Amino acid sequence: MNKENILKELKNSFKLSLYEAKTYLSLLDGNNNVKTISRGSKVPLPRIYDTLRSLEDKGFVKKLNKGYSPVEPEIALEGRIIHTSYEFDNIIKTQKEVKKDILSELKRRPVSTNVGIESETLIGIHNIGNKFLEIMKDSKEIIISVKKAFEVKELFLSFLINTNVNNKKITIFTPNSYKISKTDQNILKNTNVELKKRAYILLDLMATDQGDVIIGVPDVSGSPERTIAIWIRNKEFAESLMTSLTE
């Protein structure tokens, strides 16, 4: 991985600013005072002080009596991962607590949810996931075929784990070539999901006994944010799909 790619990953994956990423790499190159760090990173001298302070707060830099020293990359990056996980866990905890308060208040009010809509274009994996949760709530039997959705498998499993699947019959068809990990096997086992193999699968799709169908649209971008699916509610179509998938 070259320097440009490292800068990109420090920004995208570890959420450092461009100035922070450049400054950290300058420190790793042996620069240890504000002038040489600024020169090596090409970060303007007036911005070096606040950038170093921010890096120190994030665990990438140590301030010495004379100058600065970089934290060893393995330690700095692992520390960032742990901190991000801690922050994420706290966000989830807060969201769950606030969710109860919001729902408690909203249940007192009439809510319009576009009941008459029978089809919808879903753009982005989060909108698809929300529709998945909505459908799972009312369905008793769900059949899912997976062609390319392995790319967002972790997110899909999260939706599945956080859905009440008691008394639901869920069958997932995968290509013969797909090798499921032991971890995923245990997750599916604990959620009462039956996994079956098929020689050929045409599309990512989902059909339920309530007439809901979600069809994944082939996407060349590979970006979860741009993933597209079509939701249709048609009882006969859903029943036909479920029959053809299980034959």
Protein Blocks (a to p, Z undefined) as FASTA:
>chain_A
ZZklmmmmmmmmnopafklmmmmmmmmnopabfklmmmmnopafklmmmmmmmmmmnopa
ccdfbocddddfklmmmmmmmmmmmmmmmmmmmmmmmmmmmmmmmmmpccdehlmpcbdc
dehjklmmmmmmmmmmmpmbdcdddfklmmmmmmmmmmmmmpcfehiacdddddfklccd
fklmmmmmmnopacdddfbdfbdcdddfkopacdddddfklpaklgccdddddfklmmmm
mmmmmZZ
